[in-house]
Amino acid sequence: FFLQRFDAYNNDVKCRGAIALANALSNQQFQTSLQRVNLGRNWIGNDGAIAFANALQHLSSLTHLNLDFNNIGDAGAIAMGNALLVKRKSHPSLKYLCLSSNSIGNHGVTAIARALQQQQQDDAGGGLEFLALAYTKITGKGAIAMAKALEQNTCLASLELDHTEIGTVGIKAIANALQTKNCTLKSLVLEGCRISNASALAMARAMKFNSSLQHLVLSCVVTPANADPWMHAISFNVGLLWETTEARTRARRQLCFSMPLWHQSTLFCLGSSQAEAMRGLFESHERLEQNVMQQ
């Protein structure tokens, strides 16, 4: 019998239970078989997260770890970042890490970003491919640290920073990172980050140079002033499709349109509550079609 998956989601495990579980799962009989652990919504706290961070160095086959809704703060995230650095040198098997809906701040995300900076595709076993830090306490400073990691990391494919306070400074830093040749990010979620017009424009400009991103989710007000840069970024593309869908938050509707970008499928979700803004975007699209027909 070889345990491959352990799922205890929403089971009131809490701190003491998490420590006991981490010790048990670190047992030699599970070290080369356990692949996925789901311990979300168990309020394990920093001590529980530290226990699992320590266990990572023993779990050589673990690929997925979900610790969302666990009241984990910076101490737990720092331990996890340090564990990723150690694991890179020993058993870099972890591909999926979810720390969303925790109390992680800038110190914690900086530790994780430092580990990501060291992960390269040519490393034995690669590195982390999916990281979720949505609904945390990260601000612009933490986003800047993550942006620096994206400039050097060549493994991470999906990053979720939605519903954080990274602000204009953080989004601009990430937009700049997307333009670097090392960036391999394919999916980026920034919904609910209070995206300003300036940061939306920075992201639009980044799309002209990024060749890896396939999926981008934003929530920002689309105005005639910032619609044109988005249209310009994909001006060579005549396969533009759009449709209105319900927003994730039910509080507003989103304008969603998908298009092939550098021969890849890209999804933009641009939240808008203003009819004038939507009309401006549609008019930009119509001008684009007319230009293509004239050519």
C-alpha positions as CSV (number, residue, x, y, z in Angstrom):
1,F,0.0,0.0,0.0
2,F,1.4,3.3,-1.1
3,L,-0.4,6.5,-0.2
4,Q,-0.5,8.9,-3.2
5,R,-3.1,11.5,-2.2
6,F,-4.1,12.9,1.2
7,D,-7.3,15.1,1.3
8,A,-8.4,16.5,4.6
9,Y,-10.0,19.7,3.3
10,N,-12.2,21.5,5.9
11,N,-11.7,18.9,8.6
12,D,-10.9,21.1,11.6
13,V,-7.3,19.8,11.7
14,K,-5.9,23.0,13.2
15,C,-2.3,23.4,14.4
16,R,-1.7,20.4,16.6
17,G,-3.3,18.1,14.0
18,A,-1.2,19.6,11.2
19,I,2.0,19.0,13.1
20,A,1.1,15.4,13.8
21,L,0.1,14.9,10.1
22,A,3.3,16.5,8.8
23,N,5.3,14.1,11.0
24,A,3.3,11.1,10.0
25,L,3.5,11.9,6.3
26,S,7.2,12.4,6.5
27,N,7.5,8.7,7.4
28,Q,9.8,6.8,5.1
29,Q,6.9,4.7,3.7
30,F,5.3,7.8,2.2
31,Q,8.4,9.8,1.1
32,T,8.5,8.4,-2.4
33,S,4.8,7.8,-3.0
34,L,2.8,10.8,-1.7
35,Q,2.0,13.2,-4.6
36,R,-0.8,15.5,-3.4
37,V,-1.8,16.9,-0.1
38,N,-5.0,19.0,0.4
39,L,-5.1,20.6,3.8
40,G,-7.1,23.7,2.9
41,R,-9.6,25.4,5.3
42,N,-8.2,23.8,8.4
43,W,-6.8,26.8,10.3
44,I,-3.4,25.2,10.9
45,G,-1.7,28.6,11.5
46,N,2.0,29.4,11.2
47,D,3.1,26.4,13.3
48,G,1.2,24.0,11.1
49,A,2.6,25.6,7.9
50,I,6.2,25.4,9.3
51,A,5.7,21.7,10.1
52,F,4.7,21.0,6.5
53,A,7.5,23.2,5.2
54,N,9.9,21.1,7.2
55,A,8.3,17.9,5.8
56,L,8.8,19.1,2.2
57,Q,12.5,18.1,2.3
58,H,11.5,14.5,3.0
59,L,8.6,14.2,0.5
60,S,10.5,13.7,-2.7
61,S,7.5,12.9,-4.8
62,L,5.1,15.6,-3.6
63,T,3.8,17.7,-6.5
64,H,0.7,19.5,-5.1
65,L,0.2,21.2,-1.8
66,N,-2.9,23.2,-1.0
67,L,-2.9,25.3,2.2
68,D,-5.6,27.9,1.5
69,F,-7.8,29.3,4.3
70,N,-5.4,28.3,7.1
71,N,-4.6,31.6,8.9
72,I,-1.0,31.4,7.8
73,G,1.1,34.6,8.2
74,D,4.5,35.7,7.2
75,A,6.3,33.2,9.5
76,G,4.7,30.3,7.8
77,A,5.3,31.7,4.3
78,I,8.9,32.4,5.1
79,A,9.4,28.8,6.2
80,M,7.7,27.7,3.0
81,G,10.1,29.9,0.9
82,N,13.1,28.5,2.7
83,A,11.8,25.0,2.2
84,L,11.5,25.6,-1.6
85,L,15.1,26.7,-1.6
86,V,16.2,23.5,0.1
87,K,13.9,21.4,-2.0
88,R,15.4,22.8,-5.2
89,K,18.7,21.4,-4.2
90,S,17.4,18.0,-3.1
91,H,14.0,17.0,-4.5
92,P,12.5,19.8,-6.6
93,S,9.2,17.9,-7.2
94,L,6.7,20.5,-6.0
95,K,4.8,22.0,-8.9
96,Y,1.6,23.4,-7.3
97,L,1.4,25.6,-4.2
98,C,-1.8,27.3,-3.1
99,L,-1.5,29.8,-0.2
100,S,-4.5,31.9,-1.0
101,S,-6.9,33.3,1.6
102,N,-4.2,33.6,4.3
103,S,-2.6,36.5,6.3
104,I,0.6,36.4,4.3
105,G,2.2,39.9,3.8
106,N,5.2,41.3,2.1
107,H,7.8,39.5,4.2
108,G,6.3,36.2,3.4
109,V,5.9,36.7,-0.3
110,T,9.4,38.1,-0.5
111,A,10.8,34.8,0.9
112,I,8.8,32.8,-1.6
113,A,9.9,35.2,-4.4
114,R,13.6,34.7,-3.4
115,A,13.1,30.9,-3.8
116,L,11.5,31.4,-7.2
117,Q,14.4,33.5,-8.4
118,Q,16.6,30.4,-8.1
119,Q,14.4,28.1,-10.0
120,Q,15.3,27.4,-13.6
121,Q,13.9,24.9,-16.2
122,D,17.2,23.3,-16.6
123,D,17.4,22.3,-12.9
124,A,16.9,18.7,-12.2
125,G,13.1,18.3,-11.8
126,G,12.4,21.9,-12.7
127,G,10.5,24.1,-10.1
128,L,7.2,25.5,-9.0
129,E,4.8,25.9,-11.9
130,F,1.6,27.2,-10.1
131,L,1.5,29.7,-7.2
132,A,-1.7,31.1,-5.7
133,L,-1.5,34.0,-3.3
134,A,-5.0,35.5,-3.8
135,Y,-6.8,37.2,-1.0
136,T,-3.6,37.8,1.0
137,K,-2.2,41.0,2.5
138,I,0.4,41.6,-0.2
139,T,1.0,45.2,-1.2
140,G,3.1,46.9,-3.9
141,K,6.3,46.0,-2.1
142,G,5.6,42.3,-2.2
143,A,4.6,42.5,-5.8
144,I,7.9,44.2,-6.7
145,A,9.7,41.3,-5.1
146,M,7.6,38.8,-7.1
147,A,8.2,40.8,-10.3
148,K,12.0,40.5,-9.7
149,A,11.5,36.7,-9.4
150,L,9.6,36.6,-12.7
151,E,12.5,38.3,-14.4
152,Q,14.8,35.4,-13.6
153,N,12.5,32.4,-13.0
154,T,11.9,30.2,-16.0
155,C,9.6,27.6,-14.5
156,L,6.5,29.4,-13.1
157,A,3.6,29.1,-15.5
158,S,0.6,30.4,-13.5
159,L,0.4,33.2,-10.8
160,E,-2.7,34.3,-8.9
161,L,-2.5,37.6,-7.1
162,D,-6.1,38.5,-7.3
163,H,-7.9,40.5,-4.6
164,T,-4.7,41.8,-3.0
165,E,-3.5,45.4,-2.4
166,I,-0.6,45.4,-4.8
167,G,-1.8,48.6,-6.4
168,T,-0.5,50.6,-9.4
169,V,3.2,50.2,-8.3
170,G,2.9,46.5,-8.0
171,I,1.1,46.0,-11.3
172,K,3.5,48.2,-13.2
173,A,6.4,46.1,-11.8
174,I,4.7,42.9,-12.9
175,A,4.0,44.4,-16.3
176,N,7.7,45.3,-16.7
177,A,8.7,41.7,-15.7
178,L,6.3,40.3,-18.4
179,Q,8.5,42.0,-21.0
180,T,11.7,40.2,-20.1
181,K,12.9,37.3,-22.2
182,N,13.1,34.9,-19.2
183,C,9.4,35.3,-18.2
184,T,7.6,32.0,-19.0
185,L,4.3,33.0,-17.3
186,K,1.3,31.6,-19.2
187,S,-1.5,32.6,-16.8
188,L,-1.8,35.7,-14.6
189,V,-4.8,36.7,-12.5
190,L,-5.0,40.2,-11.1
191,E,-8.8,40.6,-10.7
192,G,-9.9,42.7,-7.7
193,C,-6.5,44.5,-7.4
194,R,-8.0,48.0,-7.8
195,I,-6.3,48.5,-11.1
196,S,-5.9,52.1,-12.0
197,N,-5.9,53.6,-15.5
198,A,-2.1,53.9,-15.4
199,S,-1.5,50.3,-14.4
200,A,-4.0,49.1,-17.0
201,L,-2.0,51.0,-19.7
202,A,1.2,49.6,-18.4
203,M,-0.2,46.1,-18.8
204,A,-1.5,46.9,-22.3
205,R,2.0,48.0,-23.4
206,A,3.5,44.8,-21.9
207,M,1.3,42.7,-24.1
208,K,3.0,44.0,-27.1
209,F,6.3,42.5,-26.0
210,N,5.3,39.4,-24.1
211,S,5.3,36.1,-26.0
212,S,4.4,33.6,-23.3
213,L,1.2,34.8,-21.6
214,Q,-1.9,32.9,-22.7
215,H,-4.4,33.9,-20.0
216,L,-4.8,37.3,-18.3
217,V,-7.6,38.3,-16.0
218,L,-7.9,41.9,-15.0
219,S,-10.8,43.9,-13.4
220,C,-10.5,47.5,-14.4
221,V,-12.6,50.3,-15.8
222,V,-12.4,50.3,-19.6
223,T,-12.6,53.9,-20.9
224,P,-12.1,55.3,-24.4
225,A,-8.8,56.7,-23.1
226,N,-7.3,53.3,-22.3
227,A,-9.1,51.1,-24.9
228,D,-6.9,52.3,-27.8
229,P,-3.7,51.0,-26.2
230,W,-5.3,47.6,-25.8
231,M,-6.4,47.6,-29.4
232,H,-3.0,48.8,-30.5
233,A,-1.4,45.9,-28.6
234,I,-3.3,43.4,-30.7
235,S,-3.7,45.6,-33.8
236,F,-2.3,42.9,-36.1
237,N,-5.0,40.5,-34.9
238,V,-8.2,40.2,-36.9
239,G,-9.6,37.2,-35.0
240,L,-11.0,39.3,-32.1
241,L,-14.0,37.8,-30.4
242,W,-15.9,39.3,-27.5
243,E,-18.9,38.5,-25.4
244,T,-20.4,39.7,-22.1
245,T,-20.4,37.4,-19.2
246,E,-21.3,37.6,-15.5
247,A,-18.5,38.9,-13.3
248,R,-17.0,36.6,-10.7
249,T,-18.2,39.0,-8.0
250,R,-21.8,39.4,-9.1
251,A,-21.4,43.1,-8.3
252,R,-20.6,44.1,-11.8
253,R,-20.5,42.7,-15.4
254,Q,-17.3,42.1,-17.2
255,L,-16.4,42.5,-20.8
256,C,-14.5,39.4,-21.9
257,F,-12.8,38.8,-25.2
258,S,-10.4,36.2,-26.4
259,M,-7.9,36.4,-29.2
260,P,-4.9,34.5,-30.5
261,L,-1.8,36.5,-29.4
262,W,1.5,35.4,-30.9
263,H,-0.3,32.3,-32.1
264,Q,-1.6,31.5,-28.7
265,S,-5.0,31.8,-27.0
266,T,-5.3,34.7,-24.7
267,L,-8.3,35.7,-22.5
268,F,-8.7,39.2,-21.2
269,C,-11.4,40.1,-18.6
270,L,-11.8,43.8,-18.3
271,G,-14.4,44.8,-15.8
272,S,-16.6,47.7,-16.8
273,S,-19.7,49.3,-15.4
274,Q,-20.0,52.2,-17.8
275,A,-21.9,52.0,-21.1
276,E,-19.8,54.8,-22.5
277,A,-16.6,52.9,-21.8
278,M,-17.9,49.8,-23.5
279,R,-19.1,51.8,-26.5
280,G,-15.6,53.4,-26.7
281,L,-14.0,49.9,-26.8
282,F,-16.5,48.7,-29.5
283,E,-15.8,51.8,-31.6
284,S,-12.1,51.0,-31.4
285,H,-12.8,47.5,-32.5
286,E,-14.8,48.8,-35.4
287,R,-12.0,51.1,-36.5
288,L,-9.6,48.2,-36.4
289,E,-11.9,46.2,-38.7
290,Q,-12.3,49.0,-41.1
291,N,-8.5,49.5,-41.3
292,V,-8.0,45.9,-42.0
293,M,-10.6,45.9,-44.8
294,Q,-9.1,49.0,-46.3
295,Q,-5.7,47.3,-46.4
